[in-house]
């Protein structure tokens, strides 16, 4: 993560904080029978969406302070969302089947970038399904690590902002996992 230190530090607008409300929500989801890896991924994804709205609303300041463009921000958010989408999609595939999972996680769109991302997600749902199926009863970090790694070596593997988004998502996922399941 050192390569992303200019973006990812405590208090950065690109790093959503761990909150007690989120910890409580994750615990509730687990009590309601959602596997811990999926409950954490769901909350991390939701926090990423909320954080992107904040960053977008303050974009003139963010653009000036961090020297980024709207395209850079989009790449960052795609990186942040992709691993959690694959975790949730892999679980949905396990629970509801491939067709239902693809419909849920790859909505129809006209945007060429989103079409490419939907193709990427639908292609990797099978891999995510296999990982989730094999690790569902393990500690969340053990199950999430291969999915985060998959996202780092595929798709936009050379895009700084995409990889920074993955790193921010992985950081937040790890903070929640360690909070709920300390090693």
C-alpha positions, 0 to 999 in steps of 0.5 A, spaced: 500 500 500 506 504 500 505 506 493 498 509 494 500 513 500 498 519 497 491 517 496 490 512 502 492 515 509 488 515 515 483 521 514 483 521 506 477 522 503 479 515 499 479 511 505 472 510 509 473 510 516 471 504 520 464 506 524 461 502 530 454 503 526 457 499 520 460 494 525 453 493 528 450 492 521 455 487 519 454 483 526 446 483 525 447 481 518 451 475 520 446 473 526 441 473 520 445 468 517 449 471 512 456 469 512 461 473 515 465 474 508 459 476 505 456 481 510 463 485 511 463 485 503 456 488 503 458 493 508 464 495 505 461 496 498 456 500 501 461 505 505 464 505 498 458 508 495 457 513 500 464 515 500 464 516 492 458 520 493 462 525 498 468 525 494 464 527 488 460 532 491 467 535 493 470 534 487 473 541 485 477 541 492 479 533 491 481 534 484 485 540 486 488 537 492 490 530 489 491 532 482 486 527 479 480 527 474 473 525 474 476 519 470 481 517 475 475 517 480 471 513 476 477 508 476 478 508 483 471 507 485 471 501 480 477 498 483 474 499 490 467 496 488 470 490 484 472 485 489 466 486 494 461 485 488 465 479 486 464 476 493 457 478 493 456 475 486 460 469 488 455 468 494 449 469 490 451 464 485 452 459 490 445 461 493 441 463 487 444 460 481 448 463 475 443 466 471 440 470 477 447 472 480 449 475 473 442 479 472 443 482 479 450 484 479 451 485 471 445 490 470 444 492 462 447 498 460 449 502 454 456 505 457 462 501 454 466 501 460 460 498 464 459 493 459 466 491 459 466 491 467 459 487 467 463 482 462 469 481 467 464 480 473 460 475 469 466 471 467 469 471 474 463 470 478 465 462 477 471 463 480 468 467 486 463 462 486 469 457 487 472 461 492 466 463 496 464 455 496 471 453 499 472 458 504 465 460 506 466 457 513 473 460 514 475 467 517 473 472 512 480 475 510 482 468 508 476 467 503 477 475 501 484 474 499 484 470 493 478 475 490 482 481 492 488 478 488 484 476 482 482 483 481 489 486 482 492 481 477 486 482 472 482 487 468 486 494 469 492 491 473 496 497 470 491 503 472 494 506 478 487 509 481 484 502 479 489 499 484 488 504 489 481 503 489 482 495 490 487 497 496 482 502 499 477 496 499 482 491 502 484 495 507 477 497 510 475 489 509 481 487 513 479 493 518 472 490 519 475 483 519 480 484 524 475 487 528 470 482 528 475 476 528 481 478 531 487 473 530 
